[in-house]
Amino acid sequence: MKAKYTPALLWALCILIATNNYNFTALFVSDIDFNFRLFPDLSDLLITSDIHLDSRLYVFQKTGHALSFGILYLLMNQAIKEHRVAIVLCSLFALFTEFLQLFFERSGRLSDVVIDIAGIYAAHRLSEYVKAHGGIVPAFFAAIQKIFHALKDDRPH
């Protein structure tokens, strides 16, 4: 295995540990525990009744989903240098992790796959924007300039 894949693989391992740990909040106090269920209910992937946008913890967790898979995409894209392949691999990994969660007494959801893919796509678009502007610093200043121009146009004359 080439060393260039190591960061992406290590990050994927971190995602696997986090998503399959029995208790998500226990991860913050270094409590890693896996409970295995041999025959999960695969229909749980389709549940949407547990979407609670009014819950700070829920929004925090879903933001973590998007950021985690966005970072995975950036690491994978850096390793393989082909953004389409990186997007597909990361998206398949997102689907795999949600499916796998069902076997670890976690709540695997297809809605989470959509959030993960949104994070992958956002990271892709951000990396393309940075590349088009010649680096992070020029991209940052170009974004700030666009924001100022947008705000300037909204002022009453």
Secondary structure per residue as TSV (DSSP state, phi and psi in degrees):
chain	resnum	aa	ss	phi	psi
A	1	M	-	360.0	136.2
A	2	K	-	-79.3	145.6
A	3	A	G	-63.3	-24.6
A	4	K	G	-64.6	-20.8
A	5	Y	G	-86.7	-12.9
A	6	T	H	-57.6	-48.8
A	7	P	H	-59.1	-42.8
A	8	A	H	-65.3	-41.7
A	9	L	H	-67.5	-39.7
A	10	L	H	-65.6	-39.9
A	11	W	H	-66.3	-40.3
A	12	A	H	-61.4	-38.8
A	13	L	H	-63.6	-41.8
A	14	C	H	-60.5	-41.9
A	15	I	H	-62.5	-43.9
A	16	L	H	-61.0	-43.7
A	17	I	H	-63.8	-45.5
A	18	A	H	-65.1	-41.3
A	19	T	H	-79.6	-20.5
A	20	N	H	-106.4	-1.8
A	21	N	S	-64.7	140.5
A	22	Y	S	-59.0	-37.8
A	23	N	-	-129.5	110.9
A	24	F	G	-57.6	-47.7
A	25	T	G	-66.8	-24.2
A	26	A	G	-68.7	-19.8
A	27	L	G	-60.2	-27.5
A	28	F	G	-72.5	-15.5
A	29	V	G	-116.2	24.4
A	30	S	T	62.0	37.3
A	31	D	-	-106.8	103.5
A	32	I	-	-105.0	123.1
A	33	D	-	-147.8	129.4
A	34	F	-	-114.5	130.4
A	35	N	-	-115.3	124.6
A	36	F	-	-101.8	137.3
A	37	R	-	-123.2	118.0
A	38	L	S	-70.8	-36.0
A	39	F	S	-126.2	81.1
A	40	P	-	-77.4	164.5
A	41	D	-	-87.0	105.3
A	42	L	G	-66.7	-19.5
A	43	S	G	-68.2	-15.1
A	44	D	G	-60.0	-24.0
A	45	L	G	-59.8	-25.6
A	46	L	G	-94.1	-2.1
A	47	I	-	-67.7	133.0
A	48	T	-	-125.0	-2.9
A	49	S	T	-70.9	-11.4
A	50	D	T	-99.0	18.9
A	51	I	-	-84.1	116.2
A	52	H	-	-127.9	83.5
A	53	L	T	-67.4	-13.6
A	54	D	T	-86.4	-4.1
A	55	S	-	-95.2	125.3
A	56	R	H	-63.5	-39.8
A	57	L	H	-63.7	-42.7
A	58	Y	H	-61.0	-48.7
A	59	V	H	-63.4	-39.8
A	60	F	H	-60.1	-46.9
A	61	Q	H	-62.4	-43.0
A	62	K	H	-72.2	-32.9
A	63	T	H	-64.4	-39.2
A	64	G	H	-62.1	-39.2
A	65	H	H	-56.7	-54.2
A	66	A	H	-61.7	-44.9
A	67	L	H	-65.9	-41.8
A	68	S	H	-60.3	-45.4
A	69	F	H	-77.9	-26.2
A	70	G	H	-64.8	-44.4
A	71	I	H	-63.8	-42.2
A	72	L	H	-58.1	-43.7
A	73	Y	H	-59.9	-46.4
A	74	L	H	-60.5	-41.6
A	75	L	H	-68.0	-42.0
A	76	M	H	-66.7	-44.3
A	77	N	H	-62.8	-38.0
A	78	Q	H	-63.6	-35.9
A	79	A	H	-76.6	-43.7
A	80	I	H	-101.4	-14.1
A	81	K	-	61.5	24.1
A	82	E	-	-136.8	102.2
A	83	H	H	-63.2	-35.2
A	84	R	H	-64.8	-42.6
A	85	V	H	-66.3	-41.7
A	86	A	H	-62.6	-41.3
A	87	I	H	-62.2	-46.4
A	88	V	H	-64.5	-46.7
A	89	L	H	-61.6	-44.8
A	90	C	H	-67.1	-37.9
A	91	S	H	-66.1	-41.8
A	92	L	H	-64.9	-37.9
A	93	F	H	-64.8	-37.9
A	94	A	H	-61.4	-45.4
A	95	L	H	-62.8	-43.5
A	96	F	H	-60.0	-44.8
A	97	T	H	-65.5	-38.3
A	98	E	H	-67.7	-41.3
A	99	F	H	-62.7	-44.2
A	100	L	H	-64.5	-33.2
A	101	Q	H	-57.4	-32.6
A	102	L	G	-60.2	-29.5
A	103	F	G	-82.7	-9.0
A	104	F	G	-115.6	29.2
A	105	E	T	52.5	38.4
A	106	R	S	-114.3	172.9
A	107	S	-	-102.2	87.2
A	108	G	-	-73.2	130.8
A	109	R	-	-136.9	138.9
A	110	L	H	-65.4	-28.1
A	111	S	H	-62.7	-32.4
A	112	D	H	-69.8	-33.5
A	113	V	H	-61.8	-41.0
A	114	V	H	-62.1	-42.5
A	115	I	H	-64.2	-42.8
A	116	D	H	-60.5	-44.8
A	117	I	H	-67.0	-33.8
A	118	A	H	-62.8	-39.3
A	119	G	H	-66.0	-39.1
A	120	I	H	-63.2	-46.9
A	121	Y	H	-65.6	-41.7
A	122	A	H	-61.8	-41.4
A	123	A	H	-65.5	-39.0
A	124	H	H	-61.7	-49.2
A	125	R	H	-62.6	-40.4
A	126	L	H	-63.1	-43.3
A	127	S	H	-66.7	-35.8
A	128	E	H	-66.9	-39.1
A	129	Y	H	-63.7	-45.4
A	130	V	H	-63.0	-44.2
A	131	K	H	-62.6	-42.0
A	132	A	H	-65.0	-26.8
A	133	H	T	-98.6	4.7
A	134	G	T	82.0	20.6
A	135	G	S	135.7	174.8
A	136	I	H	-67.5	-46.5
A	137	V	H	-64.0	-50.1
A	138	P	H	-61.7	-36.1
A	139	A	H	-65.6	-40.0
A	140	F	H	-61.4	-47.8
A	141	F	H	-68.6	-32.7
A	142	A	H	-65.7	-40.2
A	143	A	H	-66.2	-43.0
A	144	I	H	-61.2	-42.3
A	145	Q	H	-62.0	-42.3
A	146	K	H	-63.5	-39.4
A	147	I	H	-64.1	-45.3
A	148	F	H	-62.4	-40.8
A	149	H	H	-64.8	-38.9
A	150	A	H	-66.0	-40.6
A	151	L	H	-69.6	-35.7
A	152	K	H	-63.8	-38.4
A	153	D	H	-69.3	-22.2
A	154	D	H	-85.7	-11.1
A	155	R	S	-70.7	141.6
A	156	P	-	-68.4	141.5
A	157	H	-	-93.7	360.0
